[in-house]
Amino acid sequence: MPLERPPLAMSEKGTKTLERTAGTAETDQRSGSRTRSAIARGATRVFSPRAFLVALVLAAAGMFLGGSIPLLSSIPLVGNLMGLVGVFVGTFVYGLFSPPRYVETAVAGGLVAGVSFLLNFLLLTVVGIGIPLVALAALGGGVAGVLGHYFGRDLRTGLTKQL
């Protein structure tokens, strides 16, 4: 029958091994959370949900205001084109006050324009003829969003740069 050692009689080497094992597990847990937070930081560098929501709200407000100009909104496609001008103006304002967030403004502009054209031409879209029109509108909204953001940032840089 083997003799059991009391817990206090453990060798110093065994104690260090146990501490090192516990420390390694704790370190692995910390490094795992560091890895997750690094991935999250990297993802928000590429796409920020907060910046996207702000760009989406401004693009939607621009689309609404641009499409609601009284005389122009009654002409079928001109009202929709004025909505794209509104997306440009909304993202232009966003570009004046924000860091460079081109991906968010492109997605927001494309989403707003695509949904707006989808709802305006719902019958044509259901029939199938309007699908290319909605895709073209989403592409145009994305381009308008990026251009508006770019020109807004350019104006801000021009106003704040010392001569």
N, C-alpha and C positions, 0 to 999 in steps of 0.2 A: 504494500500500500504506500503510494507516494506521500511524502510529507507536504502539507500545504503551508505555504508561507503566509504569515499575517500581512494584511495590506500595507502596514507601516514598514515592513521589512523588505519592500520592493527595492530592487537595485536602482541606482541613479540612472543607469543607462535605459532601463525600462520606462522610467518616468519621463525622460527626455523624448523617448520614442512616442509615448502616448501624447505628450504635449505637441510634438511635431506633427503627428497625425491630425490632431484636433486643429492645429493651426493651419495645416494644409487644406482641410475641409473648409475652414472659414475663409481662407485666401481664395479657394476655388469659387466659393459663393460670392465673394466680393468681386472677383475678376469676371464672373458671369454677369453680375449686375452692371459692372463697368462696360462690358461688351454690349449688353442690351442698351444701355444709355448712350453709348457711342453710335450704335446703329440708329437709335431714335434721333440723336443730334444730326447725324448725316442725312437722315430722311427729311428732317425739317429744314435742312439747308437746301435741299432740292425742291421740296414742296412744303410750304407752311399752310396748315389748315386755317389759321387765323388770317393770314394775308389773303388766302383764297376767298374767305367769307367776306372780307372787306371789299375786295375787287368784285366779287359777285354782286354785292349790294349796290355798289356804285355803277357797275355795268347795267344792272337791271333798272336802276333809277334813270340812267341815261337813255336806255332803250325806251322806257315808258315816256319820258319827257320828249325825246326826239320823235317818237311815233305819235305823239298827241298834239302836234302843231296843227291848228285848225284847218287851214286851207290845203296843206300838203298831205295830211293823213287821209283825205277823201280820195286821192288818186291812188289806185291799187298798189303798185309797186313802189311808188315814191315815198309813201308813208313808212314802208318797211326799210327802205334805204336810209331814211332819216333816223330810223331806229339804230342803224349801224353807225351813223354819225353820232348819235347819242352814246353808244358804247365807246366810241373813240373819245368823246368828251369826258365821260365818266372815268375811264382809265387814265386819261390825261390828268385829271384832278388827282387821282390816286398816285400817279407818277410824280406829281409835284411834292408830295409829302411822305413818300415811302422809300425804303431801300429798293434796290433792283430786284423785282419779283416778276420776271417775264413769263415764267411757266404758269404761275397762278393767274395772271391777267389773260393769257392766251386761253386757258381752260375756262375761265369765267366768261370771257367774251364769246367764245364758241358755244358754251352751254346756254347762255342767255339768248343769243341770236338763234340757235337751233330750236330751242323750245318755243320762242316767239313765232318763228316761221312755221313750226309744226302746228301750233294752235291756230295760226291765221289760215293755213292751207290744209286743215285737217281732212276735208273731204278728198282733196287731191292726193294726200298722203295715204289715205286708206285705199284708194283706188290703185295706187302704186306710182302714179305719175309725179307726185310731189316729193318722193324720197330723194331724188337728186337735187331738187331745189332746197330741201332742208339741209342736206349735206353741204351744199354750196354756201348756204347762209351760215352754217356753223363754222365753216372755213373762213368766210368773210368776217364773222364776229371775232374769231381768234386773231386774225390779222389786224383788224381794227383795234382790238384790245392791246396787242403788242405795240402797234404803232403809237397809240395814244399814250401808253406808259412810257415808251421811249422818248417821245417829244416832250412829255411832262418832265421827265428827269433831265432832259437836255436843257429845257428852259430854266429849271431850278439850278443846274450847274452854271449856266450862263449868268444868272442873277447873283449867285453867291460867290463866284470866282473873282479873285482880286485881279485888277488889271496891272 
